[in-house]
Amino acid sequence: MSLRVAEVSTGSLVPLEIRIGVAAGKPGLALGRARWMPDGRAIAFIGQDEKGVNGVFVQDFTPGRDTARTRRPLAGFDPERTTESFGISPDGARVTIASWEQLFSLMMAERVPGVAPPGRAAAR
């Protein structure tokens, strides 16, 4: 998966590609979601760390140059909550993180009016 930038006036791709790896068995629907940093010199995006945990990275934007070494984690790397979206404040001093938490549970309801229990199989 990769993130690309295009010039609005021409639709031409800018010579820069940000590769976004996906950890085995941990696909992320929000991976690659991106925002410009306020100064326009970097792009923030959702990616996965080496453990497959989603969070926000920042990488310099310099057309025609490989900037992969400038990639750095910014926020949101919580193994209990999956980073889904984010926003950057206009001055670049703060970031908001939207995340979701997946929970699994089993509940049992008894004596619910209007609901009859299933019949039991006869013992053999």
C-alpha positions in Angstrom: 0.0 0.0 0.0 1.3 3.5 -0.7 0.3 7.1 -0.3 0.7 9.4 -3.3 0.4 13.1 -3.9 -1.0 14.8 -7.0 -0.8 18.5 -8.1 -4.3 20.0 -8.0 -3.7 22.2 -11.1 -2.5 19.4 -13.4 -3.5 16.1 -11.8 0.1 15.0 -12.2 1.6 12.8 -9.6 4.3 14.4 -7.5 7.5 12.2 -7.5 7.1 11.0 -3.9 5.7 7.8 -2.6 5.1 6.9 1.0 5.0 3.1 1.5 2.6 1.9 4.2 3.3 -1.7 5.3 0.6 -3.9 6.7 1.4 -6.4 9.4 0.5 -10.0 8.6 -3.0 -10.8 9.9 -3.6 -7.2 11.0 -5.3 -5.3 8.1 -6.3 -1.8 8.9 -9.2 -0.1 7.1 -7.9 3.3 8.0 -4.3 2.7 6.9 -3.0 5.5 4.7 -5.6 8.1 5.9 -3.5 11.3 5.6 -3.4 15.0 6.5 -1.0 17.7 5.6 1.0 19.2 8.5 0.3 23.0 8.8 3.5 24.1 7.2 3.0 21.8 4.2 6.5 20.3 4.7 5.3 16.9 6.0 2.4 14.5 5.8 0.8 12.8 8.8 -0.8 9.4 8.1 -2.2 6.3 9.7 0.2 3.4 9.6 1.2 0.3 11.6 4.3 0.0 13.8 6.5 -3.1 13.9 3.9 -4.8 16.3 1.0 -4.1 13.9 -0.5 -1.4 16.1 -2.2 1.5 14.2 -1.1 5.0 15.0 -0.2 8.3 13.3 3.2 8.8 11.7 4.7 11.9 10.2 7.0 11.9 7.2 8.7 14.8 5.5 7.4 15.9 2.1 10.2 16.6 -0.4 9.2 15.8 -4.0 11.8 13.8 -5.9 13.5 12.6 -2.7 13.1 9.4 -0.7 12.1 10.7 2.7 11.4 7.3 4.3 14.1 7.9 6.9 12.3 10.9 8.2 9.2 8.9 9.2 8.5 9.2 12.9 5.6 8.1 15.2 3.4 11.0 16.3 0.5 9.5 18.4 -2.2 6.9 18.8 -0.2 3.7 19.2 -2.4 2.0 21.7 -2.7 -1.8 21.4 -6.1 -1.7 23.2 -7.7 0.9 20.7 -7.3 1.0 17.0 -6.5 4.5 15.6 -9.2 5.1 13.0 -8.9 8.8 12.1 -7.1 12.0 13.3 -6.9 15.7 13.0 -4.0 18.2 13.3 -4.5 21.6 15.0 -3.9 24.6 12.7 -0.7 25.5 14.5 0.5 21.8 14.5 0.8 21.8 18.3 -2.0 19.2 18.9 -3.5 16.1 17.4 -6.9 14.5 18.0 -7.2 10.8 17.7 -10.4 8.9 17.0 -10.1 5.2 17.8 -12.3 2.2 18.3 -12.1 -0.6 20.8 -13.3 -4.1 19.8 -14.8 -6.1 22.6 -16.3 -9.6 22.6 -18.8 -10.8 25.2 -21.4 -13.4 25.7 -24.6 -12.6 27.5 -27.4 -14.9 28.8 -30.9 -13.7 29.2 -33.4 -15.7 31.4 -37.1 -15.4 31.9 -37.7 -12.8 29.1 -41.4 -12.3 28.7 -42.7 -13.7 25.4 -39.6 -15.8 24.7 -39.9 -19.5 25.4 -36.7 -21.5 26.1 -35.7 -24.1 23.5 -36.9 -27.6 23.9 -34.5 -30.1 25.3 -33.6 -33.3 23.5 -34.8 -36.5 25.2 -32.1 -38.5 27.0 -31.3 -41.9 25.4 
